[in-house]
Amino acid sequence: MKKRSFDRGCTLVAALLAVAPLAAAEPKRPSLATLQKIISDESPQLRVDTVDHERITAKRIDIVGDDGTIRMTLSANTPPIIDGLQYKRAFDVAGMILYDAKGSERGGFGVADTPAGTAAVLALDHPAMDAAGWRVSPDGSVMFVINQAPPLIREPALGNRLVPSVESPTRIKLSVAADGTPAIALADAGNQPRVRMTVTGEGYGAIEFLDAAGKVVHVMAPERDLKQR
């Protein structure tokens, strides 16, 4: 689980992180200063010296591969590790994290302690940000998102490590709002929803078409139109 919003929710670093604008051809990404500020450990433990089949401590259980690389962690405060660096999460997350053969986070599930209350989250990740995931928010709303893979950017000042949370659009969003309103939205490459399927407050099924500014320019609601004739 990484950092983007599902809210990109308790994802790795960053829906809540400030990003620095780059050249127009490049996506937005956290600045070097921001990355250095949120790194909590430049040499996190990625392997164990001796494999005991299980490692149990007061707050954490690690499952390791044959070479000792930590591949799964069950913890009261899960460690987000990307390309050998451990980052701070936007919120504390208790749960299970899955790591790839190099020890980088590639998904997991848990509960996030947000200022609004506890959120339940599940994510599968691209190499440096969320790819797809669920979030059940404290207000009762539920959301599932699919994010486009961002370009892989490396930061020379951090040992050429991958930069987490490079900006990328959420192309598909399926949600049920706290009031029960369902919606499926498809976004363009600029992260702007352009087609949205929903059920109106009157109970009519509708498809909305939006322009690049987010304004609804056309609505298809056959049942509503028939009743208005």
ZIUR-V467511 format. One record per helix or strand. SS is the DSSP state (~ for helix, > for strand). FROM is the first residue (numbers start at 1). LEN is the number of residues. If there is no record, write none. Layout:
((SS FROM LEN) (SS FROM LEN))
This chain:
((> 4 1) (> 8 1) (> 20 1) (> 29 1) (~ 32 7) (> 39 3) (> 47 1) (> 55 2) (> 60 5) (> 69 7) (> 80 3) (> 85 3) (> 92 8) (> 105 10) (> 117 9) (> 130 7) (> 142 6) (> 154 2) (~ 156 3) (> 161 2) (> 170 7) (> 182 6) (> 193 7) (> 205 6) (> 216 5) (~ 222 7))
